[in-house]
Amino acid sequence: MKKLFWILAVLALLVSLGLLPFSATDVAELLPAQTVIITRSGDRYTVDIGAGVRAVGKTVKAALEALKQEVSGTVFFGTAEQVIVHESAADAVEQVVTEPAFRPAAAVLLTDDDRPDAEAITDYLSGRPDTLSIGEARGLLLQGQALSLPLLTPTDGGYRIVES
């Protein structure tokens, strides 16, 4: 019993001094990403999570870090259902697939839409089991296989998937 008391006392002291890696997050400050769109212009990548929340960086990882730093709130990629890579950023597909911030179950697709609409893409892809996931793409990379992402292309008022 004394041992438990001392453990709890030390734990309380560490928490009060802020020496433990626990941190509180106000749920109201969370910015959950549902659809992440990655584009490239020149030598810069843009990461857009919708609602005007975007950031730019020299790499996809740098753009993700900039997004976390620049927005007021906490960007949360664990809720992303899909990661859409514009053809202009196709050279960064491997960066996207291996990025630990994205959950393995999220779908990963290319798009040729010059103005991808995150909300329309989310509506179209909701519940579609036939898309390649980030986890599956990581597996293909680990096996040394080439990645061939499905192409999400705009149609009149919507989208469709073209297998490549």
MOJOVEN-V189441 format. One record per backbone hydrogen bond with DSSP energy under -1.0 kcal/mol. NH is the residue of the N-H (numbers start at 1). CO is the residue of the C=O. E is the energy in kcal/mol with one decimal. If there is no record, write none. Layout:
BEGIN
nh = (NH | NH)
co = (CO | CO)
e = (E | E)
END
This chain:
BEGIN
nh = (5 | 6 | 7 | 8 | 9 | 10 | 11 | 12 | 13 | 14 | 15 | 16 | 17 | 18 | 19 | 29 | 30 | 31 | 33 | 36 | 37 | 38 | 39 | 41 | 44 | 45 | 46 | 47 | 48 | 49 | 53 | 55 | 57 | 63 | 64 | 65 | 66 | 67 | 68 | 69 | 70 | 71 | 74 | 76 | 80 | 81 | 82 | 83 | 84 | 85 | 86 | 87 | 89 | 90 | 92 | 93 | 96 | 97 | 98 | 102 | 106 | 107 | 108 | 109 | 110 | 111 | 112 | 121 | 122 | 123 | 124 | 125 | 126 | 128 | 134 | 135 | 137 | 138 | 139 | 140 | 141 | 142 | 143 | 144 | 145 | 151 | 152 | 153 | 155 | 158 | 160 | 162)
co = (1 | 2 | 3 | 4 | 5 | 6 | 7 | 8 | 9 | 10 | 11 | 12 | 13 | 15 | 14 | 26 | 27 | 74 | 76 | 82 | 48 | 84 | 46 | 44 | 41 | 57 | 39 | 55 | 37 | 53 | 50 | 47 | 45 | 59 | 60 | 61 | 62 | 63 | 64 | 65 | 66 | 67 | 29 | 31 | 77 | 34 | 34 | 107 | 36 | 109 | 38 | 111 | 86 | 87 | 89 | 90 | 92 | 93 | 94 | 99 | 103 | 81 | 132 | 83 | 150 | 85 | 152 | 117 | 118 | 119 | 120 | 121 | 122 | 125 | 106 | 104 | 133 | 134 | 135 | 136 | 137 | 138 | 139 | 141 | 140 | 162 | 110 | 160 | 158 | 155 | 153 | 151)
e = (-2.2 | -2.5 | -2.3 | -2.5 | -2.3 | -2.7 | -2.5 | -2.6 | -2.1 | -2.6 | -2.4 | -2.4 | -1.9 | -1.0 | -2.4 | -1.9 | -1.3 | -3.2 | -2.6 | -2.4 | -2.9 | -3.1 | -2.2 | -2.7 | -1.7 | -3.4 | -2.6 | -2.7 | -2.6 | -2.6 | -2.0 | -1.9 | -2.3 | -2.2 | -2.4 | -2.4 | -2.5 | -2.2 | -2.0 | -2.0 | -2.9 | -1.5 | -2.7 | -2.1 | -1.7 | -2.6 | -1.5 | -3.2 | -3.5 | -3.2 | -3.2 | -2.2 | -2.3 | -1.6 | -2.5 | -1.5 | -2.5 | -2.8 | -2.0 | -1.4 | -1.7 | -2.7 | -2.7 | -1.9 | -2.7 | -1.7 | -1.1 | -2.7 | -2.5 | -2.4 | -2.3 | -2.7 | -1.3 | -2.3 | -2.6 | -3.1 | -2.3 | -2.6 | -2.1 | -2.1 | -2.2 | -2.5 | -1.6 | -1.5 | -2.6 | -2.8 | -3.6 | -2.8 | -2.5 | -1.3 | -1.9 | -3.2)
END
